[in-house]
């Protein structure tokens, strides 16, 4: 004799509430444990405390290409003893890179400038397209609100 399991659609509001609260509690406990263990925190060798560290998965080609690109931009292979808490079991799959603060900040600034340039291009193209539509449409009652894209 098998006992039939209730599906969600057959549960009462009280049973669904209890399941929901139990799942939420389990989630919060796992987040608290992760924070307590420092999951996602870097263990950096002495002298590298203010450096920027990144981790890549060597088995994913996009990660490998991004890592190689970052090395051309000044990142170096991280010294032995570097690790990211929570991924220690990945072993040889992980690839750690690091950069001194001046390289990290310069790279971040350059990326931000590129984003702003792309946003300006989009805004200008949209503005010229909107102007041409207004010329074609003549005197119409259509109003388009334009908002600039920012990074």
ChimeraX commands (.cxc) that place a marker at each C-alpha (Angstrom):
marker #1 position 0.00,0.00,0.00 radius 0.5
marker #1 position 1.62,3.22,-1.12 radius 0.5
marker #1 position 0.93,6.50,0.53 radius 0.5
marker #1 position 0.09,9.20,-2.02 radius 0.5
marker #1 position 2.06,12.41,-1.73 radius 0.5
marker #1 position 0.06,15.63,-1.75 radius 0.5
marker #1 position 0.92,17.98,-4.59 radius 0.5
marker #1 position 1.07,21.73,-3.99 radius 0.5
marker #1 position -2.36,22.15,-5.54 radius 0.5
marker #1 position -3.82,19.76,-2.93 radius 0.5
marker #1 position -2.29,21.48,0.10 radius 0.5
marker #1 position -4.25,23.80,2.34 radius 0.5
marker #1 position -3.20,27.40,2.91 radius 0.5
marker #1 position -1.83,26.44,6.34 radius 0.5
marker #1 position 0.27,23.61,4.87 radius 0.5
marker #1 position 1.62,25.85,2.09 radius 0.5
marker #1 position 2.42,28.58,4.62 radius 0.5
marker #1 position 4.31,26.08,6.79 radius 0.5
marker #1 position 6.29,24.80,3.78 radius 0.5
marker #1 position 7.06,28.35,2.66 radius 0.5
marker #1 position 8.27,29.41,6.10 radius 0.5
marker #1 position 10.37,26.25,6.41 radius 0.5
marker #1 position 12.02,26.88,3.02 radius 0.5
marker #1 position 12.67,30.51,3.94 radius 0.5
marker #1 position 14.22,29.48,7.26 radius 0.5
marker #1 position 16.45,26.92,5.54 radius 0.5
marker #1 position 17.56,29.57,3.03 radius 0.5
marker #1 position 18.38,32.13,5.74 radius 0.5
marker #1 position 20.33,29.52,7.70 radius 0.5
marker #1 position 22.40,28.66,4.61 radius 0.5
marker #1 position 23.11,32.36,3.94 radius 0.5
marker #1 position 24.11,32.88,7.58 radius 0.5
marker #1 position 26.41,29.85,7.43 radius 0.5
marker #1 position 27.98,31.12,4.19 radius 0.5
marker #1 position 28.62,34.51,5.76 radius 0.5
marker #1 position 29.98,32.89,8.92 radius 0.5
marker #1 position 32.36,30.74,6.90 radius 0.5
marker #1 position 33.36,33.72,4.76 radius 0.5
marker #1 position 32.24,32.10,1.50 radius 0.5
marker #1 position 33.27,34.39,-1.33 radius 0.5
marker #1 position 36.07,35.94,0.73 radius 0.5
marker #1 position 39.62,35.94,-0.53 radius 0.5
marker #1 position 42.58,34.51,1.34 radius 0.5
marker #1 position 45.41,36.70,0.05 radius 0.5
marker #1 position 49.12,36.31,0.67 radius 0.5
marker #1 position 50.87,38.93,2.79 radius 0.5
marker #1 position 51.59,42.09,0.82 radius 0.5
marker #1 position 48.60,41.62,-1.51 radius 0.5
marker #1 position 45.87,42.86,0.82 radius 0.5
marker #1 position 44.86,45.81,-1.41 radius 0.5
marker #1 position 45.21,43.99,-4.74 radius 0.5
marker #1 position 42.23,43.03,-6.91 radius 0.5
marker #1 position 41.73,39.28,-7.37 radius 0.5
marker #1 position 39.57,37.40,-9.87 radius 0.5
marker #1 position 38.87,33.72,-10.39 radius 0.5
marker #1 position 38.19,31.88,-13.63 radius 0.5
marker #1 position 37.16,28.33,-14.46 radius 0.5
marker #1 position 39.80,26.85,-16.80 radius 0.5
marker #1 position 37.25,24.47,-18.31 radius 0.5
marker #1 position 35.15,27.31,-19.75 radius 0.5
marker #1 position 36.68,28.80,-22.91 radius 0.5
marker #1 position 35.10,32.22,-22.32 radius 0.5
marker #1 position 36.77,32.37,-18.88 radius 0.5
marker #1 position 40.12,31.43,-20.37 radius 0.5
marker #1 position 39.86,34.09,-23.09 radius 0.5
marker #1 position 38.78,36.74,-20.58 radius 0.5
marker #1 position 41.67,35.82,-18.28 radius 0.5
marker #1 position 44.16,36.06,-21.15 radius 0.5
marker #1 position 42.74,39.47,-22.08 radius 0.5
marker #1 position 43.07,40.64,-18.47 radius 0.5
marker #1 position 46.68,39.45,-18.39 radius 0.5
marker #1 position 47.40,41.63,-21.43 radius 0.5
marker #1 position 45.90,44.49,-19.42 radius 0.5
marker #1 position 48.24,44.05,-16.46 radius 0.5
marker #1 position 46.80,41.20,-14.39 radius 0.5
marker #1 position 49.21,38.51,-13.23 radius 0.5
marker #1 position 48.77,34.95,-12.05 radius 0.5
marker #1 position 48.07,35.12,-8.34 radius 0.5
marker #1 position 50.78,33.88,-5.99 radius 0.5
marker #1 position 50.48,30.47,-4.37 radius 0.5
marker #1 position 48.43,30.55,-1.21 radius 0.5
marker #1 position 45.68,32.58,-2.86 radius 0.5
marker #1 position 42.26,31.05,-2.61 radius 0.5
marker #1 position 38.60,31.93,-2.67 radius 0.5
marker #1 position 36.67,30.46,0.23 radius 0.5
marker #1 position 33.89,28.21,-0.98 radius 0.5
marker #1 position 35.57,26.98,-4.17 radius 0.5
marker #1 position 38.55,25.15,-2.71 radius 0.5
marker #1 position 37.16,21.83,-3.93 radius 0.5
marker #1 position 37.55,22.95,-7.57 radius 0.5
marker #1 position 41.27,22.18,-7.46 radius 0.5
marker #1 position 43.06,22.59,-10.79 radius 0.5
marker #1 position 39.94,23.93,-12.52 radius 0.5
marker #1 position 40.34,27.39,-11.02 radius 0.5
marker #1 position 42.69,30.08,-12.26 radius 0.5
marker #1 position 43.39,33.04,-10.03 radius 0.5
marker #1 position 44.62,36.38,-11.37 radius 0.5
marker #1 position 45.45,39.56,-9.51 radius 0.5
marker #1 position 46.38,43.16,-10.21 radius 0.5
marker #1 position 47.72,46.00,-8.08 radius 0.5
marker #1 position 45.24,48.77,-7.21 radius 0.5
marker #1 position 46.58,51.18,-9.86 radius 0.5
marker #1 position 45.99,48.66,-12.67 radius 0.5
marker #1 position 42.55,47.69,-11.37 radius 0.5
marker #1 position 41.45,51.33,-10.97 radius 0.5
marker #1 position 42.80,52.36,-14.40 radius 0.5
marker #1 position 41.04,49.40,-16.05 radius 0.5
marker #1 position 37.79,50.16,-14.25 radius 0.5
marker #1 position 38.00,53.84,-15.27 radius 0.5
marker #1 position 38.64,52.87,-18.91 radius 0.5
marker #1 position 35.66,50.49,-18.91 radius 0.5
marker #1 position 33.46,53.23,-17.45 radius 0.5
marker #1 position 34.60,55.71,-20.13 radius 0.5
marker #1 position 33.82,53.15,-22.83 radius 0.5
marker #1 position 30.33,52.64,-21.38 radius 0.5
marker #1 position 29.71,56.39,-21.35 radius 0.5
marker #1 position 30.93,56.68,-24.95 radius 0.5
marker #1 position 28.56,53.89,-26.04 radius 0.5
marker #1 position 25.68,55.56,-24.17 radius 0.5
marker #1 position 26.46,58.91,-25.85 radius 0.5
marker #1 position 26.45,57.24,-29.28 radius 0.5
marker #1 position 23.09,55.61,-28.60 radius 0.5
marker #1 position 21.64,58.88,-27.31 radius 0.5
marker #1 position 22.87,60.78,-30.38 radius 0.5
marker #1 position 21.55,58.16,-32.79 radius 0.5
marker #1 position 18.20,58.13,-31.03 radius 0.5
marker #1 position 18.07,61.93,-31.13 radius 0.5
marker #1 position 18.78,62.08,-34.87 radius 0.5
marker #1 position 16.26,59.31,-35.57 radius 0.5
marker #1 position 13.66,61.14,-33.51 radius 0.5
marker #1 position 14.38,64.38,-35.38 radius 0.5
marker #1 position 13.94,62.65,-38.76 radius 0.5
marker #1 position 10.64,61.15,-37.61 radius 0.5
marker #1 position 9.46,64.60,-36.56 radius 0.5
marker #1 position 10.42,65.97,-40.02 radius 0.5
marker #1 position 8.53,63.19,-41.78 radius 0.5
marker #1 position 5.50,63.41,-39.55 radius 0.5
marker #1 position 5.15,67.15,-39.81 radius 0.5
marker #1 position 2.80,68.69,-37.33 radius 0.5
marker #1 position 1.43,65.69,-35.43 radius 0.5
marker #1 position 0.15,65.24,-31.91 radius 0.5
marker #1 position 2.65,62.49,-31.06 radius 0.5
marker #1 position 4.97,63.30,-28.19 radius 0.5
marker #1 position 8.02,61.22,-27.43 radius 0.5
marker #1 position 9.79,61.63,-24.12 radius 0.5
marker #1 position 13.53,61.25,-24.50 radius 0.5
marker #1 position 15.74,60.34,-21.59 radius 0.5
marker #1 position 19.49,60.07,-21.85 radius 0.5
marker #1 position 21.08,56.72,-21.17 radius 0.5
marker #1 position 23.75,56.86,-18.49 radius 0.5
marker #1 position 26.22,54.29,-17.32 radius 0.5
marker link #1:1,2 radius 0.2
marker link #1:2,3 radius 0.2
marker link #1:3,4 radius 0.2
marker link #1:4,5 radius 0.2
marker link #1:5,6 radius 0.2
marker link #1:6,7 radius 0.2
marker link #1:7,8 radius 0.2
marker link #1:8,9 radius 0.2
marker link #1:9,10 radius 0.2
marker link #1:10,11 radius 0.2
marker link #1:11,12 radius 0.2
marker link #1:12,13 radius 0.2
marker link #1:13,14 radius 0.2
marker link #1:14,15 radius 0.2
marker link #1:15,16 radius 0.2
marker link #1:16,17 radius 0.2
marker link #1:17,18 radius 0.2
marker link #1:18,19 radius 0.2
marker link #1:19,20 radius 0.2
marker link #1:20,21 radius 0.2
marker link #1:21,22 radius 0.2
marker link #1:22,23 radius 0.2
marker link #1:23,24 radius 0.2
marker link #1:24,25 radius 0.2
marker link #1:25,26 radius 0.2
marker link #1:26,27 radius 0.2
marker link #1:27,28 radius 0.2
marker link #1:28,29 radius 0.2
marker link #1:29,30 radius 0.2
marker link #1:30,31 radius 0.2
marker link #1:31,32 radius 0.2
marker link #1:32,33 radius 0.2
marker link #1:33,34 radius 0.2
marker link #1:34,35 radius 0.2
marker link #1:35,36 radius 0.2
marker link #1:36,37 radius 0.2
marker link #1:37,38 radius 0.2
marker link #1:38,39 radius 0.2
marker link #1:39,40 radius 0.2
marker link #1:40,41 radius 0.2
marker link #1:41,42 radius 0.2
marker link #1:42,43 radius 0.2
marker link #1:43,44 radius 0.2
marker link #1:44,45 radius 0.2
marker link #1:45,46 radius 0.2
marker link #1:46,47 radius 0.2
marker link #1:47,48 radius 0.2
marker link #1:48,49 radius 0.2
marker link #1:49,50 radius 0.2
marker link #1:50,51 radius 0.2
marker link #1:51,52 radius 0.2
marker link #1:52,53 radius 0.2
marker link #1:53,54 radius 0.2
marker link #1:54,55 radius 0.2
marker link #1:55,56 radius 0.2
marker link #1:56,57 radius 0.2
marker link #1:57,58 radius 0.2
marker link #1:58,59 radius 0.2
marker link #1:59,60 radius 0.2
marker link #1:60,61 radius 0.2
marker link #1:61,62 radius 0.2
marker link #1:62,63 radius 0.2
marker link #1:63,64 radius 0.2
marker link #1:64,65 radius 0.2
marker link #1:65,66 radius 0.2
marker link #1:66,67 radius 0.2
marker link #1:67,68 radius 0.2
marker link #1:68,69 radius 0.2
marker link #1:69,70 radius 0.2
marker link #1:70,71 radius 0.2
marker link #1:71,72 radius 0.2
marker link #1:72,73 radius 0.2
marker link #1:73,74 radius 0.2
marker link #1:74,75 radius 0.2
marker link #1:75,76 radius 0.2
marker link #1:76,77 radius 0.2
marker link #1:77,78 radius 0.2
marker link #1:78,79 radius 0.2
marker link #1:79,80 radius 0.2
marker link #1:80,81 radius 0.2
marker link #1:81,82 radius 0.2
marker link #1:82,83 radius 0.2
marker link #1:83,84 radius 0.2
marker link #1:84,85 radius 0.2
marker link #1:85,86 radius 0.2
marker link #1:86,87 radius 0.2
marker link #1:87,88 radius 0.2
marker link #1:88,89 radius 0.2
marker link #1:89,90 radius 0.2
marker link #1:90,91 radius 0.2
marker link #1:91,92 radius 0.2
marker link #1:92,93 radius 0.2
marker link #1:93,94 radius 0.2
marker link #1:94,95 radius 0.2
marker link #1:95,96 radius 0.2
marker link #1:96,97 radius 0.2
marker link #1:97,98 radius 0.2
marker link #1:98,99 radius 0.2
marker link #1:99,100 radius 0.2
marker link #1:100,101 radius 0.2
marker link #1:101,102 radius 0.2
marker link #1:102,103 radius 0.2
marker link #1:103,104 radius 0.2
marker link #1:104,105 radius 0.2
marker link #1:105,106 radius 0.2
marker link #1:106,107 radius 0.2
marker link #1:107,108 radius 0.2
marker link #1:108,109 radius 0.2
marker link #1:109,110 radius 0.2
marker link #1:110,111 radius 0.2
marker link #1:111,112 radius 0.2
marker link #1:112,113 radius 0.2
marker link #1:113,114 radius 0.2
marker link #1:114,115 radius 0.2
marker link #1:115,116 radius 0.2
marker link #1:116,117 radius 0.2
marker link #1:117,118 radius 0.2
marker link #1:118,119 radius 0.2
marker link #1:119,120 radius 0.2
marker link #1:120,121 radius 0.2
marker link #1:121,122 radius 0.2
marker link #1:122,123 radius 0.2
marker link #1:123,124 radius 0.2
marker link #1:124,125 radius 0.2
marker link #1:125,126 radius 0.2
marker link #1:126,127 radius 0.2
marker link #1:127,128 radius 0.2
marker link #1:128,129 radius 0.2
marker link #1:129,130 radius 0.2
marker link #1:130,131 radius 0.2
marker link #1:131,132 radius 0.2
marker link #1:132,133 radius 0.2
marker link #1:133,134 radius 0.2
marker link #1:134,135 radius 0.2
marker link #1:135,136 radius 0.2
marker link #1:136,137 radius 0.2
marker link #1:137,138 radius 0.2
marker link #1:138,139 radius 0.2
marker link #1:139,140 radius 0.2
marker link #1:140,141 radius 0.2
marker link #1:141,142 radius 0.2
marker link #1:142,143 radius 0.2
marker link #1:143,144 radius 0.2
marker link #1:144,145 radius 0.2
marker link #1:145,146 radius 0.2
marker link #1:146,147 radius 0.2
marker link #1:147,148 radius 0.2
marker link #1:148,149 radius 0.2
marker link #1:149,150 radius 0.2
marker link #1:150,151 radius 0.2
view
